Amino acid sequence: MIIAGCGPTGAMLAAELRLHDVRVLVLEQEAEPASAVRIVGLHIRSIELMAMRGLLERLLEHGRQRPVGGIFAAIGKPAPEGLDSAHPYLLGIPQPVIVDLLEAHAMQLGAQVRRGCPVTGFEQDDEGVTVELADGEPLRARYLVGCDGARSTVRKRLGVGFPGEPARNDTLMGELEVGASPEQVAATMAELRDVNRRFWLRPVGEGVYSVVVPAASVSDRATPPTLEDFQQQLRATAGTDFGVHSPRWLSRFGDATRLVERYRVGRVMLAGDAAHIHPPLGGQGLNLGVQDAFNLGWKLAAQIRGWAPETLLDTYHAERHPVAADVLDNTRAQMELTSTEPGPQAVRRLLTELMDIDAVNRLLIEKITAIGIRYDFGEGPDLLGRRLRDIDVDQGRLYGLLHRGRGLLLDRTERLSVGGWSDRVDYLADPAAALDVPGVLLRPDGYVAWIGDDQRDLDIHLTRWFGTPAVSARA
């Protein structure tokens, strides 16, 4: 199994595959990990996924928790009360920390990572994929997954459509030290924040500010901006450059918005930015990619290990493509709400009023944090197709039982059984579990695949998601 790209998505996917003993080689174009200490945010669903694999405590050591309010188009509304999660916060954390932790996690599980090895091409047939490296070396694998970013070579070579809109606006973003006083920064922000929504300076500690400012024009984002670019654009926007100096990291982003037509073609799949790009408003990009990996990992492992139902791998596209389409739509809406034109500003004022309604605010927060996702598993209770929060169970916390990446039957009736699926599904009888249903079947990614108390119906759904039972068990 080969993965192109060792960012958060590729590293997470490698770890998920190794939980099921799949041999994994990750090929990373860059010879060294990125050194820029860019702060990113893990949203609630991604935090939950880290807890499911026993990684959260290590991340919490390096991150800073803050409320999840005010993240939709930077409209300053507090988070609704009683969010359905044991982790109702945003975790701000340096991106290199996430990459390092996930890469180390994958390697500890047995994945191989080769840096300085860009994928330049591939050919697939009925038996596998032959991957070509820049030095001409061919490698053979059963499957290839492109996690190689917005300029994905795998996507381009695959030839699938990548429809959407090109960038119309560029924005500079970075972390720099500021020579101006905090009072001067605050006064200028108070004067300009309602006029230009794509401009802010926010303190991150020790005299360093997160700086976002509109760029002069759309540029090649492969070329990083300079300190002089920031100084010039700050003066054009705010009349002062605030004495910015000593940048920690500098980047630019555009509002290009694209979604690949197909996540899978034969034995080649796409995940993360290779499959979808959008503006970073709401901080959803990294989260969307990591969640792609969680969705794909156990399904691809099942296919390789030989127990996957016939259509299981097809559900990767069926489930994740609509999720990405929804993220693209909400980032399009957020970009419109940052416009200084009278029409979008009128809509922003109206939405600001509507967000005082709890249901509206809750809907938008659940979109951004991905806890509102419901996959289409057919007719059933509202919980079907949704993720289950980290509830109290007899053995501690639910997510502590999911570290191995297996399915789980949580049975309050003490009458159900996983039978011949015990090699891929765990079982917990717990009459006191904090659930209002008799039993639930969880997929390895934590989504509820079945609800009920009838063993025959359960067996149908075990077969649907986990294939036929083991021969020895049937005997």
C-alpha positions as CSV (number, residue, x, y, z in Angstrom):
1,M,0.0,0.0,0.0
2,I,1.5,3.4,-1.0
3,I,0.4,6.8,0.2
4,A,1.7,9.9,-1.6
5,G,2.2,12.7,0.9
6,C,3.0,12.8,4.6
7,G,1.0,15.7,5.8
8,P,-1.7,15.2,8.5
9,T,-4.0,13.3,6.1
10,G,-1.3,11.0,4.8
11,A,0.1,10.3,8.2
12,M,-3.3,9.7,9.7
13,L,-4.2,7.3,6.9
14,A,-1.0,5.4,7.3
15,A,-1.6,4.9,11.0
16,E,-5.2,3.7,10.4
17,L,-4.0,1.1,7.9
18,R,-1.3,-0.1,10.3
19,L,-3.9,-0.8,13.0
20,H,-5.0,-3.6,10.7
21,D,-1.5,-4.9,9.8
22,V,-1.5,-3.5,6.3
23,R,2.0,-2.8,4.9
24,V,2.3,0.9,4.2
25,L,4.9,3.0,2.5
26,V,4.4,6.8,2.6
27,L,6.3,8.8,0.0
28,E,6.8,12.5,0.8
29,Q,8.1,15.0,-1.7
30,E,9.8,17.3,0.9
31,A,13.1,16.1,2.2
32,E,12.5,17.7,5.6
33,P,9.4,18.5,7.6
34,A,8.1,22.0,7.3
35,S,9.7,24.3,10.0
36,A,7.2,27.2,9.9
37,V,5.3,27.2,13.2
38,R,1.8,27.9,11.8
39,I,-1.0,27.7,14.4
40,V,-4.0,25.7,13.2
41,G,-7.2,24.7,14.9
42,L,-8.5,21.2,15.6
43,H,-12.3,21.2,15.7
44,I,-14.5,19.1,17.9
45,R,-14.9,16.1,15.6
46,S,-11.1,15.9,14.9
47,I,-10.4,16.2,18.6
48,E,-12.9,13.3,19.2
49,L,-11.0,11.2,16.5
50,M,-7.7,11.8,18.3
51,A,-9.3,10.7,21.5
52,M,-10.5,7.5,19.8
53,R,-6.9,6.6,18.9
54,G,-5.4,7.6,22.2
55,L,-3.6,10.6,20.8
56,L,-5.4,13.5,22.4
57,E,-3.5,13.8,25.7
58,R,-0.2,14.3,23.7
59,L,-1.9,17.0,21.6
60,L,-3.3,18.8,24.6
61,E,0.2,19.2,26.0
62,H,1.1,21.4,23.0
63,G,-2.2,23.2,22.3
64,R,-4.4,25.9,23.7
65,Q,-8.1,25.4,24.2
66,R,-10.6,28.1,23.4
67,P,-14.3,28.4,22.9
68,V,-15.8,27.5,19.5
69,G,-17.9,30.6,19.3
70,G,-17.3,33.3,16.7
71,I,-15.8,31.0,14.1
72,F,-18.4,31.3,11.3
73,A,-17.3,34.2,9.2
74,A,-15.8,35.7,12.4
75,I,-19.3,36.8,13.5
76,G,-18.8,37.3,17.3
77,K,-21.5,35.0,18.7
78,P,-20.7,32.7,21.7
79,A,-21.0,28.9,21.2
80,P,-24.4,27.5,22.0
81,E,-24.7,25.8,25.3
82,G,-24.8,22.0,25.6
83,L,-22.9,21.0,22.5
84,D,-23.1,17.2,22.0
85,S,-19.5,16.4,22.8
86,A,-17.2,15.7,25.7
87,H,-14.7,18.0,24.0
88,P,-16.7,21.2,23.2
89,Y,-13.7,23.4,22.4
90,L,-11.3,24.4,19.7
91,L,-7.7,23.3,20.1
92,G,-5.1,25.8,18.7
93,I,-1.9,24.0,18.0
94,P,1.2,24.4,15.8
95,Q,0.8,22.4,12.6
96,P,4.3,20.9,12.8
97,V,3.3,19.4,16.1
98,I,0.3,17.6,14.5
99,V,2.4,16.4,11.6
100,D,5.2,15.2,13.8
101,L,2.9,13.4,16.2
102,L,0.8,11.7,13.5
103,E,3.9,10.7,11.5
104,A,5.6,9.3,14.7
105,H,2.3,7.5,15.5
106,A,2.2,5.9,12.1
107,M,5.9,4.9,12.3
108,Q,5.5,3.4,15.8
109,L,2.7,1.2,14.3
110,G,5.1,0.1,11.6
111,A,4.6,2.4,8.6
112,Q,7.6,3.3,6.5
113,V,8.1,7.0,5.5
114,R,10.5,8.0,2.7
115,R,11.2,11.7,2.4
116,G,12.5,13.4,-0.7
117,C,10.7,10.9,-2.9
118,P,8.0,12.7,-5.0
119,V,5.6,10.5,-7.0
120,T,5.9,11.5,-10.7
121,G,3.5,9.1,-12.2
122,F,1.7,5.7,-12.0
123,E,-0.1,3.1,-13.9
124,Q,-2.8,0.8,-12.6
125,D,-4.2,-2.5,-13.7
126,D,-6.5,-5.2,-12.3
127,E,-4.0,-6.4,-9.8
128,G,-2.4,-3.2,-8.5
129,V,-0.6,0.1,-9.1
130,T,3.0,0.7,-10.4
131,V,4.2,4.0,-8.9
132,E,7.1,5.9,-10.5
133,L,9.4,8.1,-8.5
134,A,11.4,11.1,-9.6
135,D,14.6,9.1,-10.0
136,G,12.8,6.6,-12.2
137,E,12.5,3.9,-9.5
138,P,9.2,1.9,-10.0
139,L,7.3,0.6,-6.9
140,R,4.5,-1.8,-6.9
141,A,1.5,-1.7,-4.5
142,R,-2.1,-3.0,-4.4
143,Y,-3.5,0.5,-3.9
144,L,-2.3,4.2,-4.1
145,V,-3.8,7.1,-2.2
146,G,-3.0,10.6,-3.2
147,C,-2.7,12.8,-0.1
148,D,-0.3,15.1,-1.9
149,G,-2.0,18.4,-1.5
150,A,-3.8,21.0,-3.6
151,R,-1.3,20.6,-6.5
152,S,-1.7,16.8,-6.3
153,T,0.4,14.9,-8.9
154,V,-1.8,11.9,-8.3
155,R,-5.0,13.8,-9.0
156,K,-3.6,15.2,-12.2
157,R,-2.2,11.9,-13.4
158,L,-5.5,10.3,-12.6
159,G,-7.3,12.6,-15.0
160,V,-10.4,13.2,-12.9
161,G,-12.2,16.5,-13.1
162,F,-11.6,19.2,-10.5
163,P,-14.4,21.7,-11.1
164,G,-15.0,24.8,-9.1
165,E,-13.9,28.5,-9.2
166,P,-10.4,30.0,-9.5
167,A,-9.1,32.4,-7.0
168,R,-10.5,36.0,-7.2
169,N,-9.0,37.3,-4.0
170,D,-5.7,36.7,-2.3
171,T,-5.0,37.3,1.4
172,L,-1.7,37.4,3.3
173,M,-1.5,35.5,6.6
174,G,1.3,35.1,9.0
175,E,2.7,35.5,12.5
176,L,5.0,38.5,13.1
177,E,6.3,40.6,16.0
178,V,4.7,44.0,16.2
179,G,6.5,47.2,17.2
180,A,3.3,49.2,17.8
181,S,1.7,49.3,21.2
182,P,-1.2,47.0,22.0
183,E,-3.3,50.1,22.5
184,Q,-2.5,51.4,19.0
185,V,-3.3,48.0,17.5
186,A,-6.6,47.7,19.3
187,A,-7.6,51.3,18.3
188,T,-6.9,50.7,14.6
189,M,-8.7,47.3,14.7
190,A,-11.7,48.9,16.3
191,E,-11.8,51.5,13.6
192,L,-11.3,49.2,10.6
193,R,-12.6,45.8,11.6
194,D,-16.2,46.5,10.5
195,V,-15.0,48.0,7.2
196,N,-12.6,45.2,6.1
197,R,-13.4,41.7,7.3
198,R,-10.3,40.3,5.8
199,F,-8.0,42.3,8.0
200,W,-7.0,41.6,11.6
201,L,-4.2,41.6,14.1
202,R,-4.6,39.2,17.0
203,P,-2.1,38.7,19.8
204,V,-0.8,35.2,20.2
205,G,1.7,36.0,23.0
206,E,5.2,37.5,23.6
207,G,4.6,40.4,21.3
208,V,3.7,38.2,18.4
209,Y,0.5,38.8,16.4
210,S,-1.5,36.7,13.9
211,V,-1.8,39.1,11.0
212,V,-4.3,38.8,8.1
213,V,-4.5,41.5,5.4
214,P,-5.8,41.6,1.8
215,A,-3.2,41.2,-0.9
216,A,-2.8,43.6,-3.7
217,S,-3.6,41.0,-6.4
218,V,-3.9,37.2,-7.0
219,S,-0.5,35.7,-7.1
220,D,1.2,32.4,-7.4
221,R,0.8,30.8,-4.0
222,A,3.8,28.6,-4.6
223,T,5.9,31.7,-4.0
224,P,5.7,32.8,-0.4
225,P,5.2,36.5,0.4
226,T,7.9,38.6,2.0
227,L,8.0,40.9,5.0
228,E,7.9,43.8,2.6
229,D,4.7,42.5,1.1
230,F,3.1,42.6,4.6
231,Q,4.4,46.0,5.4
232,Q,3.1,47.4,2.1
233,Q,-0.4,45.9,2.3
234,L,-0.8,46.9,6.0
235,R,0.0,50.5,5.1
236,A,-2.4,50.4,2.2
237,T,-5.2,48.9,4.4
238,A,-4.6,50.5,7.8
239,G,-2.3,53.5,7.0
240,T,0.5,51.9,9.1
241,D,2.5,48.8,9.1
242,F,2.4,48.6,12.9
243,G,6.2,48.1,12.9
244,V,5.9,44.4,12.0
245,H,9.2,42.5,12.0
246,S,10.8,39.1,12.7
247,P,8.1,36.9,11.1
248,R,7.6,33.4,12.5
249,W,5.9,32.3,9.2
250,L,4.3,34.0,6.2
251,S,1.9,32.6,3.7
252,R,-0.9,33.6,1.3
253,F,-4.2,32.0,0.6
254,G,-6.8,32.5,-2.1
255,D,-10.5,31.8,-2.4
256,A,-10.2,29.1,-5.1
257,T,-12.8,26.5,-4.4
258,R,-12.7,23.1,-6.1
259,L,-14.0,19.6,-5.5
260,V,-12.8,16.5,-7.3
261,E,-15.5,14.7,-9.3
262,R,-14.5,11.2,-8.0
263,Y,-12.6,10.2,-4.9
264,R,-11.8,6.8,-6.3
265,V,-10.8,5.5,-9.8
266,G,-10.1,1.8,-9.6
267,R,-7.2,1.2,-7.2
268,V,-6.3,4.9,-6.8
269,M,-8.0,7.2,-4.3
270,L,-7.7,10.8,-3.3
271,A,-7.9,12.4,0.2
272,G,-7.4,15.8,1.8
273,D,-6.4,18.8,-0.2
274,A,-5.8,16.5,-3.2
275,A,-9.6,16.1,-3.3
276,H,-10.9,19.5,-2.3
277,I,-9.6,23.0,-1.8
278,H,-11.3,26.1,-0.3
279,P,-10.6,29.2,1.6
280,P,-9.5,28.6,5.2
281,L,-12.4,30.5,6.8
282,G,-13.6,28.5,9.7
283,G,-10.4,26.5,9.8
284,Q,-11.9,23.4,8.3
285,G,-9.3,22.2,5.7
286,L,-6.9,20.2,7.9
287,N,-9.9,18.8,9.8
288,L,-11.7,17.7,6.6
289,G,-8.6,15.9,5.4
290,V,-7.9,14.0,8.7
291,Q,-11.6,13.0,8.7
292,D,-11.2,11.7,5.1
293,A,-8.4,9.5,6.4
294,F,-10.5,8.1,9.2
295,N,-13.3,7.3,6.8
296,L,-11.0,5.6,4.3
297,G,-8.5,3.8,6.5
298,W,-10.6,1.0,7.9
299,K,-12.4,0.4,4.6
300,L,-9.2,0.1,2.6
301,A,-7.7,-2.1,5.2
302,A,-10.8,-4.3,5.1
303,Q,-10.4,-4.6,1.3
304,I,-6.7,-5.5,1.6
305,R,-7.3,-8.0,4.4
306,G,-10.1,-9.7,2.4
307,W,-13.2,-9.2,4.5
308,A,-14.7,-6.1,3.0
309,P,-18.2,-6.3,1.6
310,E,-18.3,-5.8,-2.1
311,T,-19.5,-2.2,-2.0
312,L,-17.6,-1.0,1.2
313,L,-14.9,0.9,-0.6
314,D,-17.4,2.7,-2.8
315,T,-18.9,4.2,0.4
316,Y,-15.8,6.4,0.8
317,H,-16.8,8.6,-2.1
318,A,-20.5,8.3,-1.3
319,E,-20.0,9.6,2.2
320,R,-17.1,12.1,2.0
321,H,-17.9,13.8,-1.3
322,P,-21.2,15.4,0.1
323,V,-19.4,16.4,3.3
324,A,-16.7,18.2,1.3
325,A,-19.4,19.8,-0.9
326,D,-21.1,21.2,2.2
327,V,-17.7,22.6,3.5
328,L,-17.1,24.3,0.2
329,D,-20.6,25.8,0.3
330,N,-20.1,27.2,3.8
331,T,-16.7,28.7,3.0
332,R,-18.2,30.3,-0.2
333,A,-20.8,31.8,2.0
334,Q,-18.2,33.0,4.6
335,M,-16.1,34.6,1.9
336,E,-19.2,36.5,0.6
337,L,-19.8,37.7,4.1
338,T,-16.3,39.2,4.3
339,S,-17.0,41.5,1.3
340,T,-17.2,45.2,1.9
341,E,-19.9,45.6,-0.7
342,P,-23.3,46.8,0.6
343,G,-25.2,43.6,-0.4
344,P,-23.0,41.1,1.4
345,Q,-22.8,43.5,4.4
346,A,-26.6,43.6,4.6
347,V,-26.7,39.8,4.6
348,R,-24.0,39.7,7.3
349,R,-26.0,42.0,9.5
350,L,-29.1,39.9,9.0
351,L,-27.3,36.7,9.8
352,T,-25.8,38.3,12.8
353,E,-29.3,38.8,14.1
354,L,-30.4,35.3,13.1
355,M,-27.6,33.8,15.1
356,D,-29.2,35.0,18.3
357,I,-31.6,32.2,17.6
358,D,-30.0,29.2,19.3
359,A,-31.0,26.7,16.5
360,V,-29.3,28.9,13.8
361,N,-26.1,29.4,15.9
362,R,-26.1,25.7,16.7
363,L,-26.5,24.6,13.1
364,L,-23.6,26.7,11.9
365,I,-21.3,25.6,14.7
366,E,-22.1,22.0,14.1
367,K,-21.3,22.5,10.4
368,I,-17.9,24.0,11.1
369,T,-16.9,21.5,13.8
370,A,-18.3,18.5,11.8
371,I,-20.4,17.1,14.6
372,G,-23.5,17.6,12.6
373,I,-22.6,15.1,9.9
374,R,-25.1,12.4,9.2
375,Y,-24.2,9.7,6.6
376,D,-27.0,8.2,4.7
377,F,-27.4,4.7,6.2
378,G,-31.1,4.4,5.3
379,E,-34.2,4.9,7.4
380,G,-33.9,4.8,11.1
381,P,-33.6,6.8,14.3
382,D,-31.9,10.2,14.2
383,L,-28.7,8.7,15.7
384,L,-28.2,6.3,12.8
385,G,-25.4,7.5,10.6
386,R,-24.2,10.0,13.2
387,R,-21.1,9.8,15.4
388,L,-21.6,8.8,19.0
389,R,-20.2,11.1,21.6
390,D,-17.6,9.9,24.2
391,I,-20.1,8.5,26.8
392,D,-19.5,6.9,30.2
393,V,-19.3,3.1,30.0
394,D,-18.6,0.3,32.5
395,Q,-14.9,0.2,31.5
396,G,-14.4,4.0,31.7
397,R,-15.0,6.1,28.5
398,L,-16.3,4.8,25.2
399,Y,-13.5,6.2,23.1
400,G,-11.0,4.4,25.2
401,L,-12.4,1.2,23.7
402,L,-11.8,2.3,20.1
403,H,-8.0,2.7,20.1
404,R,-7.5,-0.5,18.0
405,G,-9.6,0.8,15.1
406,R,-12.1,-2.0,15.3
407,G,-15.9,-2.0,15.3
408,L,-17.8,-2.1,18.6
409,L,-21.1,-3.5,19.6
410,L,-22.4,-1.7,22.8
411,D,-25.2,-3.9,24.2
412,R,-27.4,-2.7,27.0
413,T,-29.6,-5.8,26.7
414,E,-26.8,-8.3,27.4
415,R,-28.5,-10.6,24.9
416,L,-26.8,-9.6,21.7
417,S,-23.6,-11.0,20.1
418,V,-21.0,-10.3,17.5
419,G,-20.6,-14.0,16.8
420,G,-18.4,-14.7,13.8
421,W,-17.4,-11.1,13.5
422,S,-15.4,-11.1,16.7
423,D,-12.1,-10.9,14.8
424,R,-13.0,-7.4,13.6
425,V,-15.8,-6.2,16.0
426,D,-15.4,-5.9,19.8
427,Y,-18.3,-6.4,22.2
428,L,-19.3,-4.6,25.4
429,A,-22.3,-5.6,27.5
430,D,-23.2,-2.6,29.7
431,P,-26.8,-2.1,30.9
432,A,-25.8,1.1,32.6
433,A,-24.2,2.8,29.5
434,A,-25.4,6.4,29.0
435,L,-27.6,5.6,26.0
436,D,-31.3,5.8,25.5
437,V,-31.4,2.9,23.0
438,P,-30.9,-0.9,23.7
439,G,-27.8,-1.4,21.5
440,V,-25.6,0.3,18.9
441,L,-23.1,-1.0,16.4
442,L,-20.2,1.4,15.9
443,R,-18.0,1.4,12.8
444,P,-14.2,1.9,13.4
445,D,-14.6,5.6,12.7
446,G,-17.2,6.0,15.5
447,Y,-20.3,6.3,13.4
448,V,-23.5,4.5,14.4
449,A,-24.2,1.7,11.8
450,W,-27.1,0.0,13.6
451,I,-29.5,0.6,16.5
452,G,-31.8,-2.0,18.1
453,D,-32.2,-5.2,20.0
454,D,-32.9,-7.8,17.4
455,Q,-30.0,-10.3,16.7
456,R,-31.1,-11.2,13.2
457,D,-31.3,-7.5,12.2
458,L,-27.9,-7.0,13.8
459,D,-26.4,-9.8,11.8
460,I,-27.6,-8.2,8.6
461,H,-25.9,-5.0,9.4
462,L,-22.7,-6.7,10.6
463,T,-22.6,-8.4,7.2
464,R,-23.2,-5.0,5.5
465,W,-20.3,-3.3,7.2
466,F,-18.0,-6.1,8.2
467,G,-18.4,-8.8,5.6
468,T,-19.2,-12.5,6.1
469,P,-18.4,-14.0,9.5
470,A,-15.3,-16.1,10.0
471,V,-15.6,-19.7,8.7
472,S,-14.7,-21.2,12.0
473,A,-17.5,-19.2,13.7
474,R,-20.0,-20.3,11.1
475,A,-19.0,-23.9,11.6
